[in-house]
Amino acid sequence: MVNFKQMTAVNWPELDPVLRLFVRLNARTGEIGGVSAEEWVNAFMEPQLANEVPERVAELVEAARGTMLYRWFFYPLYAVAEDQLFIAAEAALRAKYVALTGTRMALERLPRFKGLHAWALKNGLIPKGDEIWWCRWSRKVHRDGHEKCSGLGGQPTIAPPPLSFCWST
């Protein structure tokens, strides 16, 4: 027997029981409550990509977004969603790197995620409020950080960085 929701033709559109453990904390009032399906959808649908995002990056982000939404029904999709978001993040950073540096290197010669992340931090491309997410995520993925991350503190987290990495509006 598996230790997670066993999908059937009847239960597939129902909330995965693991998601009942997710709560919403109102930082202003301290109130804790469950997360509704509407709140779940809105959290992932709110960030919108700017029109100038390259089509391939937008496709990867939308695949990540869709997978994150479907975790509502089947929590093991979390790992798939996180991997997809990592692929989208690296593609977005690569596209931004090529656009801003004019680099025309073969894809395999461009920096990998760690180098692109360091470059984006150094050049102020990651919004101030998102730096902590990026640094924690980078530590999780690479088990090390970057100099600019050292002052931000915190432990690695399984939460991916916000979708703002893709020139969101």
N, C-alpha and C positions, 0 to 999 in steps of 0.2 A: 504494500500500500504506500502511496506517495504522501508526503507531508505538506501538500498544498492542495488547493481547490482542484478537484477532478471535474473537468468540463463535461457537460452533457448537453443534449439538445434542448433540455428544459432550463438548466441553470446558467447557461452561458451569459445571458444578458443581466444577471444579478451581480451585485457588488461582491467582490472577493472578500470573504470574511476578514482577511488580514487588514484590509483598508479600514475596518472599524476601529483599529488602533490609532489611526491618524486623527489628530485633533487640530482644531483651529484655536489659536491663542490671540485674544484681543490685547495687544500691548498696552493700550490706553486704560482698559478697565480690569484687565487680569482675568476676564471671563474665558473659560475653556468650553468648547463645544465640538460636536462632531462636524465632519465635512460633508456637505450635501453634494449630490451629483452636479447640481448647477454651479456650486463653488469650485468643484474639481475642474469642470469644463472651462469656466471663466479664467481660472488661474493659468491654464495653458493656452487659451485663445487670446488673452489680453495682449501679450507682446506681438507686435506686428512688424514685419520687415519693411524696410524702406524700398522704394522702387529700384534703386541702383544696385541692390544685392544681385550678384550674378545668378542666373537661372539655376545652375547646378547646385550652388550653395542653398538657394531657396528650396529646391527639391529635397535636399538632405535635411534641412531644418524642418520642413513639413513632415517628412517621414519620422523624424524624432518626435515631433509634436504629437502626431497620430499614435505612435507607440506609447508615449507617456499617457495619453488619454485612455487608451485601452487597458492600461494597468488597473483601471477601476474594476474591470471584469476578471483579470487574471494577473495577480501581483507578480508572478515570476517574469513577466515582461519588463519589470524594472531594469534588470541587467541588460536586456536587449535595448531598451530605451536609452539607458546611460551610454552604451556603446555607440548607438546611432548618434546621440548628441555629441559625443567625442569626435566622431567622424565629421559631423557638420562643423564643429568648432575648428578643427584642424583645417578643413577646406576653406572656411571663412577667413581664418588667419592667413592661409596661403594666398588666397585671392587678394586680400588687403595688402599683403607683403609685395606681391607682384605689381599691384596697381600703384602703390606708393614708391616703390624703389625702381620700377621699370625693369626689374630683373626678368630675363627671358631664358633662364636656365631650364634644363630638362627637369621634369617633375622630381626625379630621384635626387637631384642635386640641391633642391630647395631645403631649407632647414625643416626638421621634424617639429612636432608639437612643442617640445621643451624649448627649442631655440626660437620658435615663432612666438611663444608665450613671453619669453624674456624680452624679445624685440618689441612686442606690443606694450609691455609694461614700461620699458625704457622710453618709448616714444609717446606715452600717455594716451594710447588708443583704447585702453580698457577704462570705462567710466569709474571715477573714484569710488562710488558706492559698491561697485562690483569686484574690486580688486581682491577682497578677502575671499570671495567665492572662487575666483579663478586660482588664487594661490593654494587654497585648500584642495581644490580639485586636482591641480597639477601635482601636489604632493601625493595625493592618493594614487594617481596614475603613474607617477615616476618615482615615488618614494623619496623624493628630495624636493627642495624648493629653489627659489631664485633669491638673489641678494635683496631685491626690492620687497620680497615676500617676508623676509625675516622679521620685520617690525610689525607685521600685521597680526601675528600670533594665531592661536587656534590650532586645533587638531584637524587632521584630514577628515573629510566628511564624504559620505556617499552622495550628497546632493550635488548635481551638476551646476555649472555656472548659469546665471540668467541668460536668456536668449538675446540679450542686448549686444552680444559679441558680433552679431551680424548686421550692424548698421540699423538697428531697429529705430522706428520713428517714435 
